[in-house]
Amino acid sequence: MSDQPSISEQGMKDFRMAYRVTMNEIHFLKQQQWRVTTFVFFLLAVLAACYRFVDSSQGTVTVLEIWALIMLAFLLSGMGCLLLYDFQKKIRYHWMRIRDAILPSLSGDYREMEAEQTENQGRYAYTLKYESMLAFVLGIILVMGASLVAWLLLKQTLAVAKGG
């Protein structure tokens, strides 16, 4: 006698579809993390370029404007990090959903096939650990980008102040 109730063919199709949908959602969220990182980094580059454009066209930029640009750079970076964290929470939820709800409900054959695939790709804990690390690294990249913009703005301002 089996510990698990038998699942109809339609039930198996539903579970397989739920698995595919969940994996597609994880893939979409990972793409969004990369898009957020790219977009925020692009905006940081635009901030640095805007400063150069304003500085060369109008002559001087006030200290208040410099600090406003620096604050904007860190605000953009912080918002990007919050979005990365939010996406990572959703990814973790979907991985847990697969592990705790979908896989145990599937037939033995399907679980064996999934086990073979995860052997090739790594275990869920391994995947979760490194996906969380990737989100952390992307966040660090955004903070470093904001720091670089701040450094460029301050360096340019100090050079202008010493020269003029």
N, C-alpha and C positions, 0 to 999 in steps of 0.2 A: 504494500500500500504506500502510495506516495504522500509526502508531507505537503506538497503543493497541490492546490486544486487544478484540475485540468482546464486549459484555456482553449476556447474555440478558435477556429481558424481566423474568424473575424477579429477576435480579441488579440491574436498574435499580430495581425496586420495593423491594428490600432496601436499596439505597443511599439512596433517597428516604426510606424509613422511618428509616434511621439518621440522616439529616440532620434530619428532623422531631423525632426523639427527642432529639437533641443540642440543638436549639434550645429545646425544651421544658425541658430540664434547665437551660440557661442562664437562661431566664425564671424558673424556680423558684428558682435560686440568687440572682438579683437580688431576688426577693421576700423571700427569707430575710434578705438584707442589710438591707433596709428594716425588716423585723420586728425584727431584733436591735437596730437603732438605736432604734426606737420603744420597745421593751421596756426597754432599759437607761436610756433617758431617763426613762421612767415610773418606774423604780426609783429613779433619782436624785431625782426629785420626791417620791417617798414618803419617802426619807431626810430630805429637808429638812422635810417635813411632820411626820414622827415627832419630829424634834428640837423643833419648835414645840409639839407636843402634850405631850411629856414635860416640856419646860421650863415650860409654863403650868400643868400639872396637879400637878407635884411640887415646883415651886419652883426647884430648882437642878439643874444637870447638871455633873458633875465634868469636869475638864480631860481626864482619861483617856477618858471617854465621848465627848467632842468629837473627840479625835484618833482614836478607834476609828471614829466615823462618817465622818471625813474619809478615813481609810485604806480603809474600805469603799467609799466613793464612787469613789476612784481604782482600787480593785480591780475594781469592776464595770465601770468605763470601760475598764480594761486588758483584761479578759476579752472585752468587746464588740469591742474593736479586734482582738484575736486571732481572734475568730470572723469578723469582716469580712475579715481578711487570708486566712483559710483559704477562705472562700467565693470570694474573688477569685482565689486560685490555681486553684481548680476551674473557675471561669469561663474563665480564661486557657487551661487545658488543653483545655476543650471548644471554644474558638475555634480553637486550633491544630489540634485534631482535624478540625474542619470544613475548615480551610484546607489542611492537609497530607494528610489521608487521604480525606475524603469527596468534596470537590469535584473533585479530579483524576480520580477514578474514574467520575464521572458522564459521561453522553453530552454531546456538544457542544451539543445543543439545550438541555439542562437547565442547563449551565454558562452559556450565553448568557442564559437566563431569570434565573439567579441573579445574573449580572453586571448586568443591568438593575435588579434589585431593590437590589443593593448600591450602584449609582449613586445611587438615590433615598435610601438610608439612610446612605451614606458607606462608605468602604472598611474592611476588617477592621482595618488598622493604626490608622486613625482611631478605630474603635469600641473597640479594645483600649485605646488611649491614654486616651480619655475615660471608659471604664468603670473603669480603674485610678484615674483622678483622682477619680471619684465615691466609690469606696471610701475613698480618702484623706480626702476632705472629710467623709464620714460619721464617720470615726475622729476627725478634728479636732473635730467637733461633740460627740462623746462626751467627749473630754478637756476641752473648754470647759464642758460641763455639769458634770463633776466639779469643775472649778475654781470654777464658780459656786456649787455646793453648799458647797465648802470655804470660800469667801469669806463666804457667808451664815452659816455656822456660826461662823466666827471673829468676824465683825462682831457677831453677836448676843451672843456670849460676852464680847467686849470692852465692849459697851454695858452688859451686866449687871454686869460687874466695875467699871466706872467709876461706875455709878449706885448700886451697892449695896456 
